[in-house]
Amino acid sequence: MTTNQKTKLLDQWVEGTWSIDAEGFVNVIGDVNTFNFYKYQTQIKFGNVSGYFYCALNKLKTLKSCPHTVGGHFDCSDNKLTTLEGSPHTVGGSFYCKNNKLTTLEGMSKIIKGDFYCSGNNLIKIDCKLNGRLFA
């Protein structure tokens, strides 16, 4: 992917401003609404997003390259995820992972300040700690 192609794609996805740091992570002041993210996950890595990050309906099998922190909501619903590994460490809003192929919540964000939505999955084991509360 050329720099010009990456710039064009980020300009379409980002509502706000973005920059690429020395380590190659895209940091965003604003919101991100991706489409066809699964095609670019190996070429675009997000660091911090101050607003929401929407990667639902993207045929994602992994959350690799998703942001480390999201200031607003994080939505990875309606994909093909079997794990939450790679999800943001911190989500300032709600976390949505509805309608995937999850059997466990292993790998989910450590800090979620809003609600957590995971309906429509095949959860076998729900054993996680969220904001100091144990869900089992």
Steps between C-alpha positions, in 0.01 A plus 500: 500500500646833399503802728251669267260203523531492880435875521191474280359212705563670835342821373186297418494314834585782740268776615758731653876509465751219486877462512745213478754477781862383480396138565250505213182520708214718380379728779166674459342803660140425412309193384583208271244319286672225299381303201682200354741523794580130467679577173734755661565365851857407422573844354316737734550480878312731734647634824266737681159623388340778705143433380326182392645217290253316278622184327170310491386324182856455374547120471769524770646176634735681738522834680865535408584864416209641702583796727670467836260754650160627387350804670142424393318183398672201338282295265623178339157340462389288205840363404653150509692537825580192707707691758521852642880493499625831360208702635585842647648500849272789595156595366354826630147416388316176437646186341293321235595153372156367411440234233844348464625144558631553852501207744689685776564861598871438540708791370234764558591855597636549851312826556152568359334807645162444333290190445606170345281340230574145383168344395480278193818304574562137596638574846587184690711657771426840645764556763640850494554799720369834373543823692550306821191281446536128432276355229479122519 
